[in-house]
């Protein structure tokens, strides 16, 4: 039910009493729009038709976050939390349906405190991955953290859904390296790992954003990297044998030593093999000659650099500097739609021929394929909510882009049709998907009696979490039985009697 205007007034009064007024932006504040769009990554959700928040709160300490939740509960106004604003469906700042809600934007809560001796760090949710990586590199050139590639992603949303990048084969998902966290629950209580209990601490490490409360900070284990890593990028067109090489890549890449990660970007009639190796060309070249000679890697392809230099190199281009990863304003302004798959059986060569025909169509997008195996595949599916582990060969992300000049319908249709075509060749029962590549086409919550339905949630929930979905719903039932924290794909509470 949509709360009455009176409860919105009550909410704003409650907030004004608890939070300095310069941290509160109502729709009538002159800077409301600039604060709202400050971290909107996908302009698709910044249109006149977008359901916008009643107000935005920008806390500078934990008590402000607690107050926002207490005021929201008291006045029946929900809050959505935003860290980096990169959600593919914009759920951190917009609602898919009419709803009165507030945004708690954590951009001001972004400190990173590295303990170099212990090789750990406390990072606040509002920090970007770039800020985390930069702070680690200032403390030591031999330490790193395994998370995503895009430096403007927020730690809060990213860790909430798992988080992986080029170190995934060596060190797993970001949340495999989380040791502790602080959480503001639906009662406005600030909890650490001990206080939140085993089930909730398990759930916040990959169970998706928004469901369990507002995670304020995370204690992470830093991982060792060598003084230099080797990067390479080799491009093969269909005419140069891309189909055969990709067919082979599917079996080779997930079985390589963990120090070697080779992903593929397929677009138009080209496959680009992008790699990071935790070592020097002297050992990489013989390894590639014996394991993947089809790629034809030679020394001229290889570029040695420090791990921190690899961050701007891979995402911002070879001209970017390490300081550029501190830039919080997002550069790309294109509209986009994405979805994902997991592949457990290599796709036959004749199907790759058809895939490249899909990529050649007008309005086609691209595929990004990240190989698994190694550490990410070595943990049991139930170790964390992120269940895509043993037996996964690789993850596929499908993306398509357009500009403000079109409505994107042709691009979205291509993505949906291509996704349908891929069905027989990817994981099934359930067809797995990665929650951080959020796609509302996979299903949305149905609210029954003011609580989201567990049964309806299974439709999308088992794709993201497989058998872990039920345990997530039980954890939700413990920490937020009234379902205060919710969005179109939040975990529904399952109230059990045990
Ligand atoms: P945002 O602030 O939008 O939050 C995402 C969700 O989490 C929302 O539902 C939000 O309410 C919730 N949330 C946010 N902060 C929270 C908190 N503190 N506590 C509880 N819930 C919270 N992924 C990946 O694994 N590897 C990669 O390399 C990339 N690359 C990439 C590039 C680009 C350009 C984009 C747009 C996205 C990616 N991603 C990715 C996906 C990314 O990991 C995913 O979108 C994250 O959820 C983004 O986290 P943000 O904090 O930025 O999002």
Boltz pocket constraint, residues with backbone or C-beta under 6 A from the ligand:
constraints:
  - pocket:
      binder: B
      contacts: [[A, 41], [A, 80], [A, 81], [A, 82], [A, 83], [A, 84], [A, 85], [A, 86], [A, 87], [A, 88], [A, 90], [A, 91], [A, 92], [A, 106], [A, 125], [A, 147], [A, 148], [A, 149], [A, 150], [A, 152], [A, 153], [A, 154], [A, 155], [A, 156], [A, 157], [A, 158], [A, 160], [A, 161], [A, 162], [A, 163], [A, 164], [A, 165], [A, 208], [A, 209], [A, 210], [A, 211], [A, 213], [A, 214], [A, 215], [A, 216], [A, 436], [A, 437], [A, 487]]
      max_distance: 6.0
